[in-house]
Amino acid sequence: MALNIMSRNVVKKVFAVETSEGAGARVRRSIGSMNLRNLTPFLMLDHFHVSEGAGFPDHPHRGQATVTYMLEGSSRHEDSAGHAGTIETGGVQWMCAGKGIIHAEMPVHGKGVPEPRGLQLWVDLPKEFKMVEPSYQELSPEAIPTAQPEGKDGGIDIKVISGKSHGVESPVRPLGGCWFFHVTMKNAGTTMFQDIPAGWTAFVYIWKGSVNIGENNPNYDAFNTLVLSNEDGETGVQLTAGKDDTQFVLIAGEPLDQTVFQYGPFVMTNQEEIQKTLMDYRTGRNGFEKAHTWKSKIGN
């Protein structure tokens, strides 16, 4: 018996304007901007472009996961727990900051090397996980599985960074539900349907080509974030390429029934927890033991 499928639709569109961020980086921010402040469990989405000499030197985090996905070039990272490495083009780092970490994220530049461009998503941690030990899940480009719903020559590739798509499942296991797909549609007019768990928040961010959502709707162009509806009976989303070589991410997450109280890179659920976090950071304890002694090699 065939299951009924019903597509979500666009309920809000936010164009991500390019601005300066960090030490000379250029960023298009949609989630976390004034136009899209709250989209639980998502806190921020940045599409970044880092020129030579720019980057994100030593800085702390607590209470969220940061997901860095490289679209072009590569980026090095190093943290106060002794973890270091490089995220290559098409690779991902899923960092759970938990109770506290200090790290640096610095791009790799060189002759004939593309300038680093990528996406960074901040995902709120469920309150019961905010004070866990920091952890990493990293996948090289080759380790990220790909779904091809129309077959090898069907013109649709879905990199399953987390979650599952068309029978393909990622090895990444976030704390809290989160699915993250990079979709490439080779030809205009190509259509796919992606299941999304009922009740989850979902959005699309486009950086190349254009996308049509649902039935008989307009095409949305690059640098738009499209927040999707979340109605009873909607089982997923229908996506149609408006142009050849269209690329976007489709991201969905389980909403959290908790307050977001954010102070820069610290994300907790109330003011008292933020005050405690600031005290922990100042006094170097509860995850910030190396806050005043550790310096990265790549950011200094």
C-alpha positions in Angstrom: 0.0 0.0 0.0 1.4 3.4 -1.0 2.0 5.9 1.8 0.5 9.3 1.4 3.2 11.9 0.8 2.6 15.6 1.3 5.2 18.3 0.9 6.0 21.1 3.2 6.0 24.6 1.8 8.0 27.8 2.4 6.6 29.9 5.3 9.5 32.4 5.5 12.3 33.6 3.1 15.5 35.3 4.4 18.2 36.6 2.1 21.6 36.3 3.6 23.5 39.6 3.1 27.3 39.4 3.1 29.0 41.2 6.0 32.4 41.2 7.8 33.0 38.8 10.7 36.0 37.8 12.7 39.5 38.8 11.6 38.7 39.8 8.0 36.3 37.0 7.0 33.1 37.6 4.9 30.0 35.9 6.1 26.4 35.6 4.9 24.3 35.0 8.0 20.6 34.0 7.9 19.7 32.1 11.1 20.9 34.2 14.0 20.4 37.5 12.1 17.7 40.1 13.1 15.4 38.6 10.3 15.6 35.1 11.7 16.6 35.1 15.3 14.8 32.0 16.6 14.5 28.7 14.7 14.9 26.0 17.4 17.1 24.0 17.6 19.2 26.1 15.2 21.0 29.1 16.6 23.1 30.3 13.6 23.9 29.6 10.0 26.9 31.3 8.4 28.1 30.9 4.8 31.7 32.0 5.1 34.4 33.1 2.7 37.8 33.6 4.3 40.5 35.7 2.5 44.2 35.3 3.1 45.3 36.7 6.5 41.8 36.3 8.0 40.3 33.6 10.2 38.8 32.8 13.6 41.6 32.8 16.2 41.3 31.4 19.8 37.7 31.7 21.2 35.6 29.7 23.6 32.3 27.8 23.3 29.8 26.3 25.8 26.3 24.7 25.4 26.1 24.2 21.6 27.3 22.0 18.8 29.1 23.7 15.9 29.0 22.0 12.5 31.6 23.1 9.9 31.2 21.9 6.3 33.8 22.9 3.7 32.5 23.8 0.2 35.8 24.9 -1.2 39.4 25.0 0.1 40.2 23.7 3.6 40.4 24.9 7.2 42.6 23.9 10.1 41.4 23.7 13.7 43.1 23.3 17.0 41.6 23.2 20.6 42.6 23.4 24.3 41.9 19.6 24.7 44.8 18.8 22.3 42.7 18.0 19.3 43.9 19.4 15.9 43.3 18.6 12.2 42.2 19.9 8.8 38.8 19.9 7.3 39.2 19.4 3.5 36.8 20.3 0.7 33.6 18.3 1.2 34.6 17.3 4.7 32.7 18.0 8.0 33.5 18.5 11.6 30.7 18.1 14.1 31.9 19.6 17.4 29.9 19.3 20.6 31.3 22.1 22.8 29.4 20.7 25.9 30.7 22.3 29.1 33.5 24.2 27.5 36.2 24.3 24.9 38.6 26.9 23.5 39.6 26.5 19.9 40.8 28.3 16.7 39.6 27.9 13.2 42.1 29.1 10.5 41.8 28.7 6.8 44.5 27.2 4.6 45.9 29.5 1.8 48.5 28.8 -0.8 49.3 29.2 -4.5 46.7 27.5 -6.7 44.6 26.6 -3.6 41.0 27.8 -3.6 40.0 30.3 -1.0 38.2 28.6 1.9 34.4 28.8 1.7 31.9 26.8 3.7 29.0 26.6 6.1 28.9 26.8 9.8 25.8 25.8 11.7 25.3 26.2 15.4 22.8 23.7 16.9 21.5 24.2 20.5 22.2 21.3 22.8 19.3 19.8 24.8 19.7 21.2 28.4 20.6 17.7 29.7 23.7 17.7 27.4 24.9 21.2 27.9 27.6 20.2 30.5 28.8 17.0 28.9 32.5 16.6 28.0 33.4 18.1 24.6 33.5 15.7 21.7 34.2 15.6 17.9 32.8 13.6 15.0 34.8 14.2 11.8 34.3 12.8 8.4 36.5 13.2 5.4 34.8 13.8 2.0 35.2 10.1 1.2 33.6 9.0 4.5 30.4 10.9 3.9 27.9 8.6 2.3 25.9 9.7 -0.8 22.3 8.8 -1.7 21.3 8.8 -5.4 17.5 8.6 -5.4 17.3 8.4 -9.2 20.2 6.1 -9.6 23.9 6.7 -10.6 23.0 8.6 -13.8 19.8 10.3 -12.4 21.5 13.6 -11.8 20.8 13.9 -8.1 23.4 13.4 -5.4 22.6 13.8 -1.7 25.6 13.8 0.7 24.2 12.5 3.9 26.2 14.5 6.5 23.8 13.4 9.3 20.5 11.6 9.4 19.2 9.3 6.6 18.1 9.8 3.0 16.7 7.3 0.5 18.1 4.3 2.4 21.5 5.9 3.1 22.5 6.7 6.7 25.3 8.9 8.1 27.6 7.6 10.8 27.4 10.9 12.6 25.3 10.8 15.8 24.4 14.2 17.1 23.1 14.9 20.7 19.6 15.8 19.8 17.9 15.0 16.4 19.5 16.7 13.4 19.6 15.8 9.7 21.9 17.6 7.4 22.0 17.0 3.6 24.0 18.6 0.8 22.0 18.2 -2.4 23.3 18.6 -5.9 20.8 18.6 -8.8 22.6 18.4 -12.2 19.7 19.4 -14.5 16.9 22.0 -14.2 13.5 20.4 -13.7 14.9 17.5 -11.7 12.6 16.6 -8.7 13.1 14.7 -5.5 11.1 14.1 -2.3 12.9 14.0 1.0 11.2 12.6 4.1 11.4 14.7 7.3 10.4 13.5 10.7 7.0 14.9 11.8 7.2 18.0 14.0 10.8 18.8 13.2 12.0 22.3 12.2 13.4 22.3 8.6 15.0 24.8 6.3 16.8 25.0 2.9 19.8 27.2 2.2 20.8 27.7 -1.5 24.2 28.9 -2.8 24.0 27.8 -6.4 21.2 27.8 -8.9 17.6 27.9 -7.8 15.0 25.7 -6.1 11.3 25.3 -6.2 9.6 23.9 -3.0 6.3 22.0 -3.1 3.9 22.4 -6.0 3.3 25.4 -8.2 5.5 27.7 -6.2 8.2 30.3 -7.4 11.9 29.5 -7.8 14.1 30.8 -5.0 17.6 31.9 -5.9 21.0 31.6 -4.3 21.7 32.9 -0.8 18.2 32.5 0.4 17.3 30.6 3.5 13.8 29.0 3.2 12.0 28.1 6.4 9.6 25.2 5.8 6.1 24.7 7.1 5.5 22.1 9.8 1.8 21.1 9.5 0.0 17.9 10.4 0.2 15.4 7.5 3.3 16.9 5.9 5.7 14.0 5.5 8.7 15.7 3.9 9.5 18.2 1.2 9.4 18.2 -2.6 12.4 19.9 -4.2 12.8 20.9 -7.9 15.8 22.4 -9.5 15.1 25.7 -11.3 18.5 25.8 -13.0 21.2 23.4 -14.0 23.9 22.6 -11.3 21.7 23.7 -8.4 23.2 23.1 -4.9 21.8 23.6 -1.5 21.6 22.2 2.0 18.4 20.8 3.5 18.6 20.7 7.3 16.1 19.5 9.8 16.2 19.3 13.6 14.0 18.3 16.6 12.8 21.5 18.3 13.8 22.0 21.9 11.3 23.0 24.6 13.7 25.3 26.4 14.7 28.9 26.6 17.7 30.1 24.6 19.9 32.5 26.6 23.0 33.4 24.6 26.0 35.5 25.4 28.3 35.4 22.4 29.7 31.9 22.1 28.0 30.7 25.3 24.5 29.3 24.9 22.5 28.3 28.1 18.9 28.3 29.2 18.8 31.2 31.7 20.7 34.2 32.9 22.1 32.5 36.0 23.7 29.8 33.9 25.3 32.4 31.7 26.6 34.2 34.8 28.0 30.9 36.0 29.6 30.3 32.6 31.3 33.8 32.6 32.6 33.1 36.2 33.9 29.6 35.1 35.6 31.2 32.1 37.2 34.0 34.2 38.4 31.6 36.9 39.4 28.8 34.6 37.2 25.9 35.8 34.4 23.5 34.7 35.7 23.0 31.2 37.7 26.3 30.9 40.8 25.1 32.9 43.1 26.2 30.1 41.3 29.5 29.3 44.1 31.7 30.4 47.1 29.5 29.7 46.4 27.8 26.4 47.3 29.4 23.0 46.8 27.7 19.7 49.7 27.4 17.3 47.5 28.2 14.3 45.8 31.3 15.7 48.8 33.1 17.2 
